[in-house]
Amino acid sequence: MLSKSRITLITSLKQKKYRTQHRLFVVEGIKTIGEFLNSSYELDFLYTTALFENVSESLQTLVSEADLKRISFLKNTNSALAVFKMQNNIAINESKLIVALDNVRDPGNLGTIIRLCDWFGVTDLICNSETVDCYNPKVVQATMGSLTRVNVTYLNLEDYLLTKKDLPVYGTFMTGANLYTTNLEVNNGILVLGNEANGISNTIEALVTQHITIPKFGAIQKTESLNVAMATSIILSEFKRKTIAP
């Protein structure tokens, strides 16, 4: 049975300040919960309409669909909701390509970018403080479990780049070197992607060592820009393509 205090706690986790305060976040859906259970994330508690065999009975409770609907953040309620503990910061691996986000605000975009990092083998994603929280319920849902395999770190991006002058820093712009003909340092470096509406900020642009662009091939060429997650998929694909021997 769900107590009022637990309902209040869980529903409060929709807001970043309460997630930060309690160091907790919500995961919904059997498949995604399973991904987190099989990871280094620690389960706080599980609410489900059917018990999980691999979870201690002391950490889960059966609830009705009506009760689950009261705490779910989804329009179409799933059959399980779990609360997990946030992880402490993990050291960034600078010997591989790093993706950096500058003011990416849309949860769906961040969730998709985390999945893309997972798909293309990027283990570290760094974000400035204005980028949407990776533990936002919509982000968690969009990652489909990839958050368990990608190390997301929030930091002062400008300060970080200032200390990494030995690494190439690629920035995505509407004008820049053609992605497909540029000599990319594929084994390490930092790929910066910017805000959905305004792109990379001026302070971060000043620290970019290589401007790159995805060229347009359409005959009319009136498309203004690509969605940031779409652009990430194209650029990461090209980085990884160049690691494959001909």
ZADO-1210 file (C-alpha; in nm, 4 decimals, padded with zeros to 6 digits):
<atoms>
<atom x="00.0000" y="00.0000" z="00.0000" code="MET" pos="1"/>
<atom x="00.1173" y="00.3489" z="-00.0824" code="LEU" pos="2"/>
<atom x="00.1341" y="00.5919" z="00.2075" code="SER" pos="3"/>
<atom x="00.0629" y="00.9610" z="00.1610" code="LYS" pos="4"/>
<atom x="00.4212" y="01.0444" z="00.2498" code="SER" pos="5"/>
<atom x="00.5575" y="00.8131" z="-00.0218" code="ARG" pos="6"/>
<atom x="00.3139" y="00.9535" z="-00.2785" code="ILE" pos="7"/>
<atom x="00.4287" y="01.3040" z="-00.1871" code="THR" pos="8"/>
<atom x="00.7946" y="01.2057" z="-00.2142" code="LEU" pos="9"/>
<atom x="00.7600" y="01.0284" z="-00.5476" code="ILE" pos="10"/>
<atom x="00.5518" y="01.2996" z="-00.7132" code="THR" pos="11"/>
<atom x="00.7990" y="01.5629" z="-00.5880" code="SER" pos="12"/>
<atom x="01.0759" y="01.3920" z="-00.7872" code="LEU" pos="13"/>
<atom x="00.9292" y="01.5406" z="-01.1031" code="LYS" pos="14"/>
<atom x="01.1092" y="01.8598" z="-00.9990" code="GLN" pos="15"/>
<atom x="01.4862" y="01.8917" z="-01.0137" code="LYS" pos="16"/>
<atom x="01.5216" y="02.0602" z="-00.6744" code="LYS" pos="17"/>
<atom x="01.3625" y="01.7644" z="-00.4967" code="TYR" pos="18"/>
<atom x="01.5605" y="01.5103" z="-00.6986" code="ARG" pos="19"/>
<atom x="01.8755" y="01.6951" z="-00.5933" code="THR" pos="20"/>
<atom x="01.7595" y="01.7235" z="-00.2325" code="GLN" pos="21"/>
<atom x="01.6754" y="01.3538" z="-00.1935" code="HIS" pos="22"/>
<atom x="01.9337" y="01.2212" z="-00.4434" code="ARG" pos="23"/>
<atom x="01.6573" y="01.0087" z="-00.5951" code="LEU" pos="24"/>
<atom x="01.4945" y="00.9748" z="-00.9380" code="PHE" pos="25"/>
<atom x="01.2131" y="00.7770" z="-01.1002" code="VAL" pos="26"/>
<atom x="01.2327" y="00.5030" z="-01.3628" code="VAL" pos="27"/>
<atom x="00.9178" y="00.3546" z="-01.5226" code="GLU" pos="28"/>
<atom x="00.8531" y="00.0436" z="-01.7280" code="GLY" pos="29"/>
<atom x="00.9649" y="-00.3166" z="-01.6802" code="ILE" pos="30"/>
<atom x="01.2345" y="-00.3102" z="-01.9494" code="LYS" pos="31"/>
<atom x="01.3939" y="00.0164" z="-01.8410" code="THR" pos="32"/>
<atom x="01.3748" y="-00.0741" z="-01.4728" code="ILE" pos="33"/>
<atom x="01.5435" y="-00.4027" z="-01.5611" code="GLY" pos="34"/>
<atom x="01.8314" y="-00.2115" z="-01.7239" code="GLU" pos="35"/>
<atom x="01.8842" y="-00.0115" z="-01.4053" code="PHE" pos="36"/>
<atom x="01.8563" y="-00.3203" z="-01.1821" code="LEU" pos="37"/>
<atom x="02.1361" y="-00.4809" z="-01.3855" code="ASN" pos="38"/>
<atom x="02.3577" y="-00.1736" z="-01.3537" code="SER" pos="39"/>
<atom x="02.5575" y="-00.0064" z="-01.0769" code="SER" pos="40"/>
<atom x="02.2572" y="00.2098" z="-00.9802" code="TYR" pos="41"/>
<atom x="02.1130" y="00.1269" z="-00.6372" code="GLU" pos="42"/>
<atom x="01.7406" y="00.0644" z="-00.6028" code="LEU" pos="43"/>
<atom x="01.5598" y="00.2619" z="-00.3341" code="ASP" pos="44"/>
<atom x="01.2164" y="00.1037" z="-00.3814" code="PHE" pos="45"/>
<atom x="00.9951" y="-00.0565" z="-00.6426" code="LEU" pos="46"/>
<atom x="00.6179" y="-00.0332" z="-00.6889" code="TYR" pos="47"/>
<atom x="00.4713" y="-00.2913" z="-00.9221" code="THR" pos="48"/>
<atom x="00.1541" y="-00.4733" z="-01.0202" code="THR" pos="49"/>
<atom x="00.3536" y="-00.8001" z="-01.0430" code="ALA" pos="50"/>
<atom x="00.6515" y="-00.8847" z="-00.8203" code="LEU" pos="51"/>
<atom x="01.0029" y="-00.8899" z="-00.9683" code="PHE" pos="52"/>
<atom x="01.1749" y="-01.2234" z="-00.9010" code="GLU" pos="53"/>
<atom x="01.5230" y="-01.0708" z="-00.8846" code="ASN" pos="54"/>
<atom x="01.4332" y="-00.7978" z="-00.6331" code="VAL" pos="55"/>
<atom x="01.4216" y="-00.8500" z="-00.2574" code="SER" pos="56"/>
<atom x="01.0663" y="-00.8443" z="-00.1202" code="GLU" pos="57"/>
<atom x="01.1781" y="-00.5802" z="00.1286" code="SER" pos="58"/>
<atom x="01.2476" y="-00.3433" z="-00.1618" code="LEU" pos="59"/>
<atom x="00.9239" y="-00.3846" z="-00.3553" code="GLN" pos="60"/>
<atom x="00.5540" y="-00.3745" z="-00.2930" code="THR" pos="61"/>
<atom x="00.2493" y="-00.4754" z="-00.4903" code="LEU" pos="62"/>
<atom x="00.0175" y="-00.1907" z="-00.5805" code="VAL" pos="63"/>
<atom x="-00.3013" y="-00.1631" z="-00.7786" code="SER" pos="64"/>
<atom x="-00.3090" y="-00.0056" z="-01.1234" code="GLU" pos="65"/>
<atom x="-00.5060" y="00.2815" z="-00.9690" code="ALA" pos="66"/>
<atom x="-00.2317" y="00.3458" z="-00.7117" code="ASP" pos="67"/>
<atom x="00.0381" y="00.3209" z="-00.9754" code="LEU" pos="68"/>
<atom x="-00.1454" y="00.5779" z="-01.1835" code="LYS" pos="69"/>
<atom x="-00.1349" y="00.8189" z="-00.8878" code="ARG" pos="70"/>
<atom x="00.2447" y="00.8223" z="-00.8859" code="ILE" pos="71"/>
<atom x="00.3226" y="00.7710" z="-01.2542" code="SER" pos="72"/>
<atom x="00.4630" y="01.0517" z="-01.4665" code="PHE" pos="73"/>
<atom x="00.3390" y="00.8864" z="-01.7868" code="LEU" pos="74"/>
<atom x="00.0140" y="00.9507" z="-01.9703" code="LYS" pos="75"/>
<atom x="-00.0226" y="00.5765" z="-02.0255" code="ASN" pos="76"/>
<atom x="00.0737" y="00.4147" z="-01.6971" code="THR" pos="77"/>
<atom x="00.3158" y="00.1235" z="-01.7134" code="ASN" pos="78"/>
<atom x="00.3064" y="-00.1772" z="-01.4792" code="SER" pos="79"/>
<atom x="00.5987" y="-00.0755" z="-01.2586" code="ALA" pos="80"/>
<atom x="00.7662" y="00.2343" z="-01.1164" code="LEU" pos="81"/>
<atom x="01.1019" y="00.2340" z="-00.9394" code="ALA" pos="82"/>
<atom x="01.2901" y="00.4921" z="-00.7390" code="VAL" pos="83"/>
<atom x="01.6695" y="00.4744" z="-00.7743" code="PHE" pos="84"/>
<atom x="01.9514" y="00.6542" z="-00.5980" code="LYS" pos="85"/>
<atom x="02.1629" y="00.8993" z="-00.7958" code="MET" pos="86"/>
<atom x="02.5261" y="00.8089" z="-00.8459" code="GLN" pos="87"/>
<atom x="02.8264" y="01.0131" z="-00.7396" code="ASN" pos="88"/>
<atom x="03.0423" y="01.1689" z="-01.0094" code="ASN" pos="89"/>
<atom x="03.2640" y="00.9292" z="-01.2017" code="ILE" pos="90"/>
<atom x="03.5989" y="01.0342" z="-01.3508" code="ALA" pos="91"/>
<atom x="03.5812" y="01.1361" z="-01.7175" code="ILE" pos="92"/>
<atom x="03.7752" y="00.9150" z="-01.9583" code="ASN" pos="93"/>
<atom x="03.9665" y="01.1637" z="-02.1739" code="GLU" pos="94"/>
<atom x="04.1389" y="00.8985" z="-02.3844" code="SER" pos="95"/>
<atom x="03.8235" y="00.8588" z="-02.5970" code="LYS" pos="96"/>
<atom x="03.5888" y="01.0943" z="-02.7819" code="LEU" pos="97"/>
<atom x="03.3746" y="01.3021" z="-02.5428" code="ILE" pos="98"/>
<atom x="03.0435" y="01.4658" z="-02.6323" code="VAL" pos="99"/>
<atom x="02.9712" y="01.8027" z="-02.4676" code="ALA" pos="100"/>
<atom x="02.6375" y="01.9845" z="-02.4557" code="LEU" pos="101"/>
<atom x="02.6028" y="02.3606" z="-02.4267" code="ASP" pos="102"/>
<atom x="02.2538" y="02.4622" z="-02.3073" code="ASN" pos="103"/>
<atom x="02.0538" y="02.1737" z="-02.4570" code="VAL" pos="104"/>
<atom x="01.7121" y="02.2224" z="-02.2964" code="ARG" pos="105"/>
<atom x="01.4740" y="01.9635" z="-02.4436" code="ASP" pos="106"/>
<atom x="01.4449" y="01.6390" z="-02.2405" code="PRO" pos="107"/>
<atom x="01.3696" y="01.4335" z="-02.5500" code="GLY" pos="108"/>
<atom x="01.6827" y="01.5623" z="-02.7215" code="ASN" pos="109"/>
<atom x="01.9040" y="01.4837" z="-02.4232" code="LEU" pos="110"/>
<atom x="01.7532" y="01.1375" z="-02.3847" code="GLY" pos="111"/>
<atom x="01.8119" y="01.0639" z="-02.7523" code="THR" pos="112"/>
<atom x="02.1689" y="01.1956" z="-02.7367" code="ILE" pos="113"/>
<atom x="02.2419" y="00.9671" z="-02.4405" code="ILE" pos="114"/>
<atom x="02.1089" y="00.6718" z="-02.6436" code="ARG" pos="115"/>
<atom x="02.3258" y="00.7776" z="-02.9387" code="LEU" pos="116"/>
<atom x="02.6342" y="00.7959" z="-02.7175" code="CYS" pos="117"/>
<atom x="02.5564" y="00.4446" z="-02.5976" code="ASP" pos="118"/>
<atom x="02.5043" y="00.3207" z="-02.9554" code="TRP" pos="119"/>
<atom x="02.8278" y="00.4706" z="-03.0887" code="PHE" pos="120"/>
<atom x="03.0405" y="00.3751" z="-02.7888" code="GLY" pos="121"/>
<atom x="03.0826" y="00.7222" z="-02.6376" code="VAL" pos="122"/>
<atom x="03.1173" y="00.6591" z="-02.2655" code="THR" pos="123"/>
<atom x="03.1290" y="01.0203" z="-02.1440" code="ASP" pos="124"/>
<atom x="02.8817" y="01.3019" z="-02.1972" code="LEU" pos="125"/>
<atom x="02.9550" y="01.6351" z="-02.0301" code="ILE" pos="126"/>
<atom x="02.6938" y="01.9080" z="-01.9875" code="CYS" pos="127"/>
<atom x="02.6936" y="02.2641" z="-01.8641" code="ASN" pos="128"/>
<atom x="02.4589" y="02.3546" z="-01.5799" code="SER" pos="129"/>
<atom x="02.1968" y="02.5017" z="-01.8172" code="GLU" pos="130"/>
<atom x="02.1495" y="02.1695" z="-01.9955" code="THR" pos="131"/>
<atom x="01.8407" y="01.9755" z="-01.8844" code="VAL" pos="132"/>
<atom x="01.8924" y="01.7346" z="-01.5927" code="ASP" pos="133"/>
<atom x="01.9667" y="01.3789" z="-01.7062" code="CYS" pos="134"/>
<atom x="01.7467" y="01.2494" z="-01.4218" code="TYR" pos="135"/>
<atom x="01.4444" y="01.4395" z="-01.5488" code="ASN" pos="136"/>
<atom x="01.1717" y="01.1694" z="-01.5886" code="PRO" pos="137"/>
<atom x="01.1296" y="01.2477" z="-01.9585" code="LYS" pos="138"/>
<atom x="01.5039" y="01.2165" z="-02.0160" code="VAL" pos="139"/>
<atom x="01.5251" y="00.8875" z="-01.8259" code="VAL" pos="140"/>
<atom x="01.2334" y="00.7501" z="-02.0270" code="GLN" pos="141"/>
<atom x="01.3852" y="00.8608" z="-02.3584" code="ALA" pos="142"/>
<atom x="01.7194" y="00.6930" z="-02.2834" code="THR" pos="143"/>
<atom x="01.5528" y="00.3495" z="-02.2638" code="MET" pos="144"/>
<atom x="01.8200" y="00.2358" z="-02.0180" code="GLY" pos="145"/>
<atom x="02.1223" y="00.3874" z="-02.1948" code="SER" pos="146"/>
<atom x="02.1740" y="00.6197" z="-01.8980" code="LEU" pos="147"/>
<atom x="02.3146" y="00.3153" z="-01.7158" code="THR" pos="148"/>
<atom x="02.5991" y="00.2905" z="-01.9689" code="ARG" pos="149"/>
<atom x="02.6861" y="00.6556" z="-02.0343" code="VAL" pos="150"/>
<atom x="02.8616" y="00.8666" z="-01.7713" code="ASN" pos="151"/>
<atom x="02.6860" y="01.2065" z="-01.7656" code="VAL" pos="152"/>
<atom x="02.8758" y="01.4827" z="-01.5848" code="THR" pos="153"/>
<atom x="02.7561" y="01.8376" z="-01.5166" code="TYR" pos="154"/>
<atom x="03.0291" y="02.0995" z="-01.4882" code="LEU" pos="155"/>
<atom x="03.1385" y="02.4472" z="-01.5887" code="ASN" pos="156"/>
<atom x="03.1963" y="02.3752" z="-01.9563" code="LEU" pos="157"/>
<atom x="03.4016" y="02.6887" z="-02.0195" code="GLU" pos="158"/>
<atom x="03.6409" y="02.6121" z="-01.7326" code="ASP" pos="159"/>
<atom x="03.6690" y="02.2491" z="-01.8410" code="TYR" pos="160"/>
<atom x="03.7580" y="02.3366" z="-02.2007" code="LEU" pos="161"/>
<atom x="04.0135" y="02.5922" z="-02.0822" code="LEU" pos="162"/>
<atom x="04.2035" y="02.3124" z="-01.9069" code="THR" pos="163"/>
<atom x="04.1905" y="02.0775" z="-02.2090" code="LYS" pos="164"/>
<atom x="04.3913" y="02.2728" z="-02.4631" code="LYS" pos="165"/>
<atom x="04.5771" y="01.9550" z="-02.5569" code="ASP" pos="166"/>
<atom x="04.2557" y="01.8029" z="-02.6947" code="LEU" pos="167"/>
<atom x="04.0898" y="01.8984" z="-03.0253" code="PRO" pos="168"/>
<atom x="03.7528" y="02.0640" z="-02.9669" code="VAL" pos="169"/>
<atom x="03.5012" y="02.0285" z="-03.2497" code="TYR" pos="170"/>
<atom x="03.1997" y="02.2547" z="-03.2625" code="GLY" pos="171"/>
<atom x="02.8935" y="02.2232" z="-03.4857" code="THR" pos="172"/>
<atom x="02.7981" y="02.5362" z="-03.6816" code="PHE" pos="173"/>
<atom x="02.5956" y="02.6254" z="-03.9906" code="MET" pos="174"/>
<atom x="02.9192" y="02.7338" z="-04.1539" code="THR" pos="175"/>
<atom x="03.2397" y="02.5411" z="-04.1037" code="GLY" pos="176"/>
<atom x="03.4554" y="02.2671" z="-04.2506" code="ALA" pos="177"/>
<atom x="03.2690" y="01.9917" z="-04.4327" code="ASN" pos="178"/>
<atom x="03.2225" y="01.7026" z="-04.1878" code="LEU" pos="179"/>
<atom x="03.2870" y="01.4447" z="-04.4592" code="TYR" pos="180"/>
<atom x="03.6150" y="01.5909" z="-04.5865" code="THR" pos="181"/>
<atom x="03.7619" y="01.7118" z="-04.2558" code="THR" pos="182"/>
<atom x="04.0502" y="01.5212" z="-04.0987" code="ASN" pos="183"/>
<atom x="03.8877" y="01.4230" z="-03.7680" code="LEU" pos="184"/>
<atom x="04.0854" y="01.3078" z="-03.4646" code="GLU" pos="185"/>
<atom x="03.8603" y="01.0095" z="-03.4066" code="VAL" pos="186"/>
<atom x="04.0292" y="00.8500" z="-03.1052" code="ASN" pos="187"/>
<atom x="04.0008" y="01.1424" z="-02.8664" code="ASN" pos="188"/>
<atom x="03.8789" y="01.4996" z="-02.8522" code="GLY" pos="189"/>
<atom x="03.5604" y="01.6824" z="-02.7573" code="ILE" pos="190"/>
<atom x="03.2536" y="01.7281" z="-02.9768" code="LEU" pos="191"/>
<atom x="03.0422" y="02.0261" z="-02.8678" code="VAL" pos="192"/>
<atom x="02.6753" y="02.0649" z="-02.9621" code="LEU" pos="193"/>
<atom x="02.4686" y="02.3696" z="-02.8764" code="GLY" pos="194"/>
<atom x="02.1264" y="02.4945" z="-02.7827" code="ASN" pos="195"/>
<atom x="01.8281" y="02.4009" z="-03.0005" code="GLU" pos="196"/>
<atom x="01.7514" y="02.7615" z="-03.0954" code="ALA" pos="197"/>
<atom x="02.0800" y="02.9484" z="-03.0567" code="ASN" pos="198"/>
<atom x="02.3510" y="02.6912" z="-03.1162" code="GLY" pos="199"/>
<atom x="02.6832" y="02.7071" z="-02.9319" code="ILE" pos="200"/>
<atom x="02.7237" y="03.0130" z="-02.7082" code="SER" pos="201"/>
<atom x="02.9881" y="03.2744" z="-02.7841" code="ASN" pos="202"/>
<atom x="03.1989" y="03.1902" z="-02.4781" code="THR" pos="203"/>
<atom x="03.2175" y="02.8242" z="-02.5761" code="ILE" pos="204"/>
<atom x="03.2692" y="02.9019" z="-02.9467" code="GLU" pos="205"/>
<atom x="03.5831" y="03.0928" z="-02.8522" code="ALA" pos="206"/>
<atom x="03.7287" y="02.7663" z="-02.7196" code="LEU" pos="207"/>
<atom x="03.6375" y="02.5541" z="-03.0222" code="VAL" pos="208"/>
<atom x="03.9453" y="02.4640" z="-03.2290" code="THR" pos="209"/>
<atom x="03.7609" y="02.3246" z="-03.5324" code="GLN" pos="210"/>
<atom x="03.4287" y="02.4444" z="-03.6740" code="HIS" pos="211"/>
<atom x="03.2496" y="02.1651" z="-03.8583" code="ILE" pos="212"/>
<atom x="02.9213" y="02.1501" z="-04.0441" code="THR" pos="213"/>
<atom x="02.6960" y="01.8866" z="-04.1984" code="ILE" pos="214"/>
<atom x="02.6673" y="01.9975" z="-04.5610" code="PRO" pos="215"/>
<atom x="02.3296" y="02.0339" z="-04.7286" code="LYS" pos="216"/>
<atom x="02.2672" y="01.8194" z="-05.0345" code="PHE" pos="217"/>
<atom x="01.9119" y="01.9258" z="-05.1194" code="GLY" pos="218"/>
<atom x="01.8646" y="02.1167" z="-05.4453" code="ALA" pos="219"/>
<atom x="01.6673" y="02.4033" z="-05.2878" code="ILE" pos="220"/>
<atom x="01.8609" y="02.4124" z="-04.9580" code="GLN" pos="221"/>
<atom x="01.6061" y="02.6132" z="-04.7610" code="LYS" pos="222"/>
<atom x="01.6176" y="02.3959" z="-04.4487" code="THR" pos="223"/>
<atom x="01.7526" y="02.6221" z="-04.1738" code="GLU" pos="224"/>
<atom x="01.9044" y="02.3623" z="-03.9428" code="SER" pos="225"/>
<atom x="01.8908" y="02.0082" z="-03.8110" code="LEU" pos="226"/>
<atom x="01.7529" y="01.8974" z="-03.4755" code="ASN" pos="227"/>
<atom x="02.0456" y="01.8722" z="-03.2301" code="VAL" pos="228"/>
<atom x="01.9875" y="01.5008" z="-03.1665" code="ALA" pos="229"/>
<atom x="01.9671" y="01.4333" z="-03.5411" code="MET" pos="230"/>
<atom x="02.2902" y="01.6245" z="-03.5952" code="ALA" pos="231"/>
<atom x="02.4555" y="01.4246" z="-03.3161" code="THR" pos="232"/>
<atom x="02.3650" y="01.0966" z="-03.4864" code="SER" pos="233"/>
<atom x="02.5135" y="01.2061" z="-03.8201" code="ILE" pos="234"/>
<atom x="02.8343" y="01.3414" z="-03.6694" code="ILE" pos="235"/>
<atom x="02.8972" y="01.0447" z="-03.4386" code="LEU" pos="236"/>
<atom x="02.8337" y="00.8101" z="-03.7288" code="SER" pos="237"/>
<atom x="03.1017" y="00.9886" z="-03.9320" code="GLU" pos="238"/>
<atom x="03.3494" y="00.9870" z="-03.6422" code="PHE" pos="239"/>
<atom x="03.3017" y="00.6147" z="-03.5955" code="LYS" pos="240"/>
<atom x="03.3022" y="00.5391" z="-03.9697" code="ARG" pos="241"/>
<atom x="03.6531" y="00.6793" z="-03.9882" code="LYS" pos="242"/>
<atom x="03.7729" y="00.4318" z="-03.7255" code="THR" pos="243"/>
<atom x="03.6908" y="00.1416" z="-03.9588" code="ILE" pos="244"/>
<atom x="03.9790" y="00.0253" z="-04.1748" code="ALA" pos="245"/>
<atom x="03.9002" y="00.0396" z="-04.5497" code="PRO" pos="246"/>
</atoms>
